[in-house]
Amino acid sequence: MVPLVLNCRNYEVRLTDLDRLPVDEIDLLGLQAAGIVPGDALSAKVILSGTITRKVTLKGIGATKGAKAAIEAAGGSVAE
């Protein structure tokens, strides 16, 4: 029997969305406050879509390999 997922509240975030934020340290609450993910989001993951041109630090947000490489290439970091 396959388990049924009732509430899927995990969201993908593009690099371009991060680049537009006015803060350097980004966490789930910051993404919710900026309206990038809904207030009921349980988690977020950054995907390699768009570009990032400035240094940001992700805290408690996942990232794909490609997105992590792009963030680090821009001088940023991903702290799990």
C-alpha positions as CSV (number, residue, x, y, z in Angstrom):
1,M,0.0,0.0,0.0
2,V,1.3,3.4,-1.0
3,P,1.1,6.2,1.7
4,L,-1.2,9.1,0.9
5,V,0.3,12.5,1.1
6,L,-2.4,14.8,2.4
7,N,-0.6,18.1,2.8
8,C,2.3,18.8,0.5
9,R,3.7,22.1,1.7
10,N,7.2,22.0,0.3
11,Y,8.0,24.7,-2.2
12,E,10.7,25.3,-4.8
13,V,12.3,28.7,-5.0
14,R,14.3,30.1,-8.0
15,L,17.7,31.8,-7.8
16,T,16.1,34.9,-9.3
17,D,13.7,35.1,-6.4
18,L,16.6,35.1,-4.0
19,D,18.4,37.8,-6.0
20,R,15.5,40.2,-5.6
21,L,15.3,39.9,-1.8
22,P,16.7,42.9,0.1
23,V,18.4,40.7,2.8
24,D,21.6,38.7,2.7
25,E,20.6,36.0,5.2
26,I,17.6,34.0,3.9
27,D,15.5,31.5,5.9
28,L,12.0,30.1,5.6
29,L,10.4,32.9,7.6
30,G,12.1,35.5,5.3
31,L,10.7,33.8,2.2
32,Q,7.3,33.7,3.8
33,A,7.5,37.4,4.8
34,A,8.5,38.3,1.2
35,G,5.6,36.4,-0.2
36,I,7.8,34.0,-2.2
37,V,6.3,30.9,-0.4
38,P,3.0,30.8,1.4
39,G,2.7,31.2,5.2
40,D,1.9,27.6,5.7
41,A,5.0,26.3,4.0
42,L,6.9,23.6,5.9
43,S,10.0,23.8,3.8
44,A,11.6,25.3,0.7
45,K,14.3,24.2,-1.7
46,V,16.2,26.5,-4.1
47,I,16.5,25.2,-7.6
48,L,18.8,26.2,-10.4
49,S,16.5,28.5,-12.3
50,G,17.5,32.0,-13.2
51,T,20.7,33.7,-11.9
52,I,22.0,35.1,-8.7
53,T,24.5,38.0,-8.8
54,R,25.1,38.7,-5.1
55,K,26.3,37.0,-1.9
56,V,23.5,35.4,0.1
57,T,23.5,32.9,2.9
58,L,20.7,30.3,3.1
59,K,19.8,29.0,6.6
60,G,17.6,26.0,7.0
61,I,16.7,25.9,3.3
62,G,17.7,23.1,1.0
63,A,19.3,23.7,-2.4
64,T,19.9,21.5,-5.5
65,K,23.5,20.8,-6.4
66,G,23.3,23.3,-9.3
67,A,21.7,26.0,-7.1
68,K,24.3,25.5,-4.4
69,A,27.1,25.8,-6.9
70,A,25.6,29.1,-8.3
71,I,25.2,30.5,-4.8
72,E,28.8,29.7,-3.9
73,A,30.1,31.0,-7.2
74,A,28.4,34.4,-6.3
75,G,30.2,34.3,-2.9
76,G,27.4,33.0,-0.8
77,S,26.8,29.8,1.2
78,V,24.2,27.2,2.1
79,A,24.0,26.4,5.9
80,E,21.7,23.5,6.5
